[in-house]
C-alpha cells in the first residue's frame, strides 16, 4: 500500500481524526511515523522529506 493510500485511510477513519501532518509540504517521500493518541482519538502523521543532495 502506498503512503498516500495510508494517509487517505487515516483521514477517513470513522472513529479517529487526523490532528496534524508534518511537515506541511506536498513533496514527501514516505511516512516516517504515525502517532496515535487513544485518549483524544487522533492521529499525527510525520512525513519523510526528500533528501537534499
C-alpha positions in Angstrom: 0.0 0.0 0.0 1.4 3.4 -0.9 1.8 6.2 1.6 -0.9 8.3 0.1 -3.4 5.4 0.5 -2.5 5.1 4.1 -3.0 8.8 4.7 -6.4 8.6 2.9 -7.4 5.8 5.2 -6.4 7.7 8.3 -8.2 10.8 7.1 -11.5 8.8 6.5 -11.3 6.8 9.8 -14.8 6.6 11.3 -13.7 6.9 14.9 -10.4 8.9 14.8 -9.3 12.1 13.2 -6.0 13.4 11.9 -4.7 16.1 14.3 -1.5 17.1 12.4 0.5 16.2 9.3 4.2 17.3 9.5 5.9 18.7 7.5 3.2 20.5 5.6 4.7 20.0 2.1 3.4 18.3 -0.9 6.7 16.6 -1.8 7.1 13.8 0.7 8.8 10.5 0.1 7.1 8.3 2.6 5.5 8.2 6.1 8.2 8.3 8.8 5.9 7.8 11.8 2.2 7.7 12.8 1.5 8.6 16.4 -1.9 7.6 17.8 -3.4 9.3 20.8 -6.2 7.0 22.1 -7.4 9.5 24.7 -8.2 12.2 22.1 -8.8 9.6 19.3 -6.4 11.4 16.9 -3.5 10.6 14.6 -0.4 12.7 14.0 1.4 11.8 10.8 5.2 12.6 10.4 6.2 12.6 6.7 9.7 11.8 5.4 11.1 14.6 3.4 13.2 14.1 0.3 16.9 14.1 1.0 18.8 17.1 -0.2 22.0 16.3 -2.1 
